[in-house]
């Protein structure tokens, strides 16, 4: 692995004496991802949370139905990644979750990333097997990864009910962590009637109604997504959240003060983005606005690395790309919006607000 003996380098060090630490880290990066994926899938972190005491490798292996040798190696890797703590008890090693593991890697936590990790493992990871082909061809790889036609993007994304629920759980976990920051990046309290286009599980709608007690939110999404959201994610207690079934490219949009597009435009080409934004501009009340929630690239494209990688993921999975604030400004202006501003949250997702004159 990359963490081996330090080798001092100085100017003029012969290439043969250099140690390619970073390159080795990059080569082996997928090993780290798979350790996290497999540990979650096997239920290691859930088990340690429910046990309420440190457990031995023997106890863990028996509980998760895995070999002792394999379990010991997996636990050692999780310890090296600082996901597990260890202590010695009469010569025996006992394991427990770190705080981060308990908060983000267990299914029962309100801030759990478990479903996001499952989606990364079982969907995104498989698409990335075909990254080379995606770069060569300039298009997504659903057909090679899953044997489904990707001409209709969301038919491919939602290729089964199980896959659709997985995607919705992914979105739910993301907005449980990042949602408050993006809906409060601007003061949106003047917008009383909000329409969340492609609102999916309703997690961002809940963040809106929590941050702005006087607003109502309509989730506009495909019929089967709306039915699943009603069944699994949004309850009768969420009285200020309602639903509208439709395809935002094909069907009329409900009138609103504010339209939210969260992780929507990055799925589409510039032409489709302007098409959708123009449709929103026409439906939007005078004095209203549209809020874009996206991961923003630096203006010179030099980073952040996470967003550069996300843009490759958009190539592998969708028709779109990640963009800079200036590029989103251009798209919004082409649709008629003005007084366009952006705010960085310091987390993965940022906010861009475009206004319609009163």
C-alpha positions in Angstrom: 0.0 0.0 0.0 1.0 3.6 -0.3 1.9 4.2 3.3 5.4 2.9 3.4 8.7 4.2 4.6 9.2 7.9 4.0 11.7 8.8 1.4 13.3 12.2 1.6 13.4 14.1 -1.7 15.4 17.1 -2.7 15.9 19.0 -5.9 18.0 16.9 -8.2 17.0 13.6 -6.7 17.4 11.0 -9.4 14.0 9.7 -10.7 15.0 6.1 -9.7 15.3 7.2 -6.1 11.9 9.0 -6.0 8.9 7.4 -4.3 5.5 7.8 -6.1 3.4 8.2 -2.9 0.5 10.2 -4.5 0.3 8.0 -7.5 0.2 4.9 -5.3 -2.6 6.5 -3.3 -4.6 7.2 -6.4 -4.0 3.6 -7.7 -5.3 2.1 -4.5 -8.1 4.6 -3.8 -10.8 2.2 -5.0 -9.6 -0.3 -2.3 -10.6 2.3 0.4 -14.1 2.7 -1.2 -14.7 -1.0 -1.3 -13.7 -1.4 2.3 -16.4 1.1 3.3 -18.9 -0.4 0.8 -18.4 -3.9 2.1 -18.4 -3.0 5.8 -21.7 -1.3 5.4 -23.2 -4.1 3.3 -22.1 -6.7 5.9 -23.6 -4.6 8.7 -20.4 -4.1 10.7 -21.2 -0.6 11.9 -24.9 -1.4 12.6 -23.8 -4.4 14.7 -21.3 -2.4 16.8 -23.9 0.3 17.4 -26.6 -2.1 18.5 -24.1 -4.1 20.7 -23.5 -1.1 22.9 -20.1 -2.5 23.9 -16.9 -3.3 22.0 -16.9 -6.7 20.3 -14.2 -9.1 19.3 -13.5 -10.2 15.7 -14.9 -13.6 16.6 -18.2 -12.1 17.8 -18.5 -9.9 14.8 -17.7 -12.6 12.3 -20.4 -14.9 13.8 -23.0 -12.1 13.9 -22.5 -11.0 10.2 -22.1 -14.6 8.9 -18.6 -14.1 7.6 -15.2 -16.0 7.9 -13.1 -15.1 10.9 -10.0 -14.5 8.8 -11.8 -12.2 6.3 -13.5 -10.3 9.1 -10.2 -9.7 11.0 -8.7 -8.3 7.8 -11.7 -6.1 7.1 -11.8 -4.8 10.7 -8.0 -4.0 10.6 -8.6 -2.0 7.4 -11.5 -0.1 9.0 -9.3 0.6 12.0 -6.6 1.9 9.7 -9.2 4.2 8.1 -10.2 5.5 11.5 -13.7 4.1 11.2 -13.2 1.8 14.1 -11.6 2.1 17.5 -9.7 -0.8 19.2 -8.9 -1.7 22.7 -7.0 -4.6 24.3 -8.8 -6.7 26.9 -6.8 -9.6 28.3 -4.8 -9.9 25.1 -7.9 -9.8 22.9 -8.6 -7.0 20.5 -12.1 -5.4 20.8 -13.7 -3.1 18.2 -16.1 -0.2 18.4 -17.4 2.5 16.1 -15.8 5.9 15.9 -18.2 8.8 16.3 -18.2 9.4 12.5 -19.0 5.8 11.8 -21.9 5.8 14.2 -23.3 9.0 12.8 -22.8 8.5 9.1 -22.4 4.7 8.5 -25.2 3.2 10.5 -28.7 2.7 8.9 -30.6 4.1 11.9 -28.8 7.4 12.2 -30.8 10.5 11.0 -27.6 11.6 9.2 -26.9 8.2 7.7 -25.0 7.9 4.4 -25.7 4.2 4.3 -28.1 4.4 1.3 -25.8 6.7 -0.6 -23.0 4.3 0.0 -25.1 1.4 -1.3 -26.0 3.4 -4.4 -22.3 4.2 -5.0 -21.4 0.5 -4.6 -24.1 -1.1 -6.7 -24.7 1.5 -9.4 -22.1 4.2 -9.7 -19.1 1.9 -9.2 -20.4 -0.4 -12.0 -20.8 2.5 -14.4 -17.2 3.6 -13.6 -15.9 0.3 -14.9 -16.7 1.8 -18.3 -15.1 5.3 -17.7 -12.6 4.8 -20.5 -15.4 4.0 -23.0 -17.4 7.0 -21.7 -14.4 9.3 -22.4 -13.9 7.8 -25.8 -17.6 8.0 -26.8 -18.7 11.1 -24.9 -21.8 9.4 -23.6 -23.1 7.6 -20.5 -22.5 3.9 -20.0 -25.8 2.5 -18.7 -26.2 0.1 -21.6 -22.8 -1.5 -21.0 -23.2 -1.5 -17.2 -26.8 -2.7 -16.9 -27.9 -3.7 -20.4 -30.6 -0.9 -20.6 -31.1 1.7 -23.3 -30.2 5.1 -22.0 -32.0 7.2 -24.7 -34.5 8.1 -22.0 -32.2 9.1 -19.2 -34.6 8.6 -16.3 -35.9 5.4 -17.8 -32.4 4.1 -17.4 -31.9 5.7 -13.9 -35.2 4.3 -12.7 -34.8 1.0 -14.6 -36.6 -0.9 -11.8 -38.7 0.0 -8.7 -35.8 -1.2 -6.5 -33.3 1.1 -8.4 -35.7 4.1 -8.1 -36.0 3.6 -4.4 -32.2 3.3 -4.0 -31.8 6.6 -5.9 -34.4 8.3 -3.8 -32.8 7.1 -0.6 -29.5 8.5 -2.0 -31.1 11.9 -2.5 -32.7 11.7 0.9 -29.4 11.1 2.7 -27.6 13.9 0.8 -30.2 16.6 1.6 -30.4 15.4 5.3 -26.8 16.5 5.5 -26.5 19.4 3.0 -30.1 20.6 2.6 -30.3 23.3 5.3 -27.1 25.0 4.0 -28.4 25.3 0.4 -31.9 26.5 1.3 -30.6 29.1 3.7 -27.7 30.3 1.5 -30.0 33.1 0.5 -32.9 34.5 2.5 -35.9 32.9 0.7 -38.5 34.0 3.3 -40.3 36.3 0.8 -41.2 33.3 -1.4 -44.3 31.7 0.0 -45.2 29.3 -2.9 -42.3 27.1 -3.7 -42.1 24.4 -6.4 -39.3 21.8 -6.1 -38.9 20.4 -9.6 -37.6 16.9 -9.5 -38.1 17.0 -5.7 -37.7 13.2 -5.4 -37.9 12.0 -1.8 -39.0 15.4 -0.4 -36.0 15.8 1.8 -35.2 19.3 0.5 -38.8 20.3 0.6 -38.8 19.4 4.3 -35.7 21.6 4.8 -37.6 24.5 3.1 -40.6 24.2 5.4 -38.4 23.9 8.4 -36.3 27.0 7.5 -39.3 29.0 6.3 -42.4 28.3 8.4 -44.7 30.5 6.2 -44.0 28.7 2.9 -45.7 25.8 1.1 -43.8 23.4 -1.2 -45.1 21.4 -4.1 -42.9 18.5 -5.2 -43.1 18.1 -9.0 -41.8 14.7 -10.2 -42.6 11.7 -12.4 -45.8 9.9 -11.3 -44.0 6.8 -10.0 -41.6 8.9 -8.0 -44.5 10.8 -6.5 -46.2 7.6 -5.5 -43.0 6.2 -3.9 -42.3 9.4 -2.1 -45.8 9.4 -0.6 -45.5 5.8 0.4 -41.9 5.9 1.9 -40.7 9.4 2.5 -43.3 12.2 3.1 -45.9 11.6 5.8 -49.2 13.3 6.7 -47.3 15.3 9.3 -45.6 17.2 6.5 -48.8 19.3 5.9 -47.2 22.1 4.0 -45.8 19.7 1.3 -47.9 18.6 -1.6 -47.3 16.8 -4.9 -47.8 17.4 -8.6 -47.2 14.5 -11.0 -45.6 15.3 -14.4 -42.5 15.5 -16.6 -41.0 19.0 -16.3 -39.9 18.9 -20.0 -43.3 17.8 -21.3 -46.1 18.9 -18.9 -47.3 22.4 -17.7 -45.6 23.6 -14.5 -47.6 24.9 -11.5 -47.4 28.6 -10.8 -45.0 29.5 -8.1 -42.9 32.3 -6.4 -39.8 30.2 -6.3 -38.7 27.1 -8.3 -36.0 24.9 -7.0 -33.8 22.8 -9.3 -31.5 20.7 -7.0 -29.0 18.5 -8.7 -31.2 18.7 -11.9 -29.3 20.9 -14.4 -26.1 18.9 -14.1 -28.0 16.0 -15.7 -28.6 17.8 -19.0 -26.9 19.5 -21.9 -26.8 23.3 -22.1 -29.6 23.3 -24.7 -31.9 21.2 -22.5 -31.1 23.4 -19.5 -32.1 26.6 -21.3 -35.3 24.8 -22.5 -36.2 24.0 -18.9 -35.2 27.3 -17.5 -37.2 29.2 -20.2 -40.3 27.1 -19.3 -39.8 28.0 -15.6 -39.4 31.7 -16.4 -42.7 31.7 -18.2 -44.5 29.9 -15.3 -42.8 32.0 -12.6 -44.7 34.9 -11.1 -43.3 38.4 -11.6 -40.8 39.1 -8.7 -40.2 35.3 -8.4 -37.0 33.4 -8.7 -35.3 30.1 -9.4 -32.8 28.5 -7.1 -30.2 26.2 -8.5 -28.5 23.8 -6.2 -25.3 22.4 -7.7 -21.7 21.6 -7.0 -19.8 24.5 -8.5 -16.5 24.3 -10.3 -13.9 27.1 -9.9 -14.2 29.6 -12.7 -10.8 28.4 -14.2 -11.9 24.8 -13.9 -9.0 24.0 -11.6 -11.1 22.4 -8.9 -12.5 21.5 -6.5 -11.3 17.9 -7.2 -14.6 16.5 -5.9 -16.6 18.5 -8.4 -14.2 17.6 -11.2 -14.8 13.9 -10.3 -18.6 14.6 -10.2 -18.4 16.0 -13.7 -16.8 12.7 -14.9 -19.6 10.9 -13.1 -22.1 13.0 -15.1 -20.4 11.8 -18.2 -20.6 8.2 -17.1 -24.2 8.4 -15.9 -26.1 11.2 -17.6 -26.1 13.7 -20.5 -24.8 16.6 -18.4 -21.8 18.0 -16.6 -20.8 20.1 -13.6 -20.4 23.8 -14.3 -19.0 27.1 -12.9 -21.2 29.8 -11.4 -20.6 31.9 -14.6 -21.8 29.1 -16.8 -25.0 28.7 -14.8 -25.4 32.5 -15.0 -25.2 32.3 -18.8 -27.9 29.6 -18.8 -30.2 31.6 -16.5 -29.7 34.8 -18.5 -30.5 33.0 -21.7 -33.8 32.0 -20.2 -34.6 35.6 -19.1 -33.5 35.7 -15.5 -31.6 38.6 -14.1 -29.8 39.8 -10.9 -28.2 36.4 -10.7 -26.1 35.7 -7.7 -24.3 32.6 -6.2 -23.4 31.6 -2.7 -20.8 29.0 -1.6 -21.8 26.9 1.4 -18.4 25.5 2.2 -19.8 22.0 1.6 -20.4 19.9 -1.5 -23.4 21.8 -2.9 -23.8 25.6 -3.5 -26.6 27.8 -4.5 -27.3 30.1 -7.5 -30.3 32.4 -7.5 -31.8 34.0 -10.6 -34.7 36.5 -10.4 -37.6 37.4 -12.6 -38.4 41.2 -12.6 -41.6 42.2 -10.9 
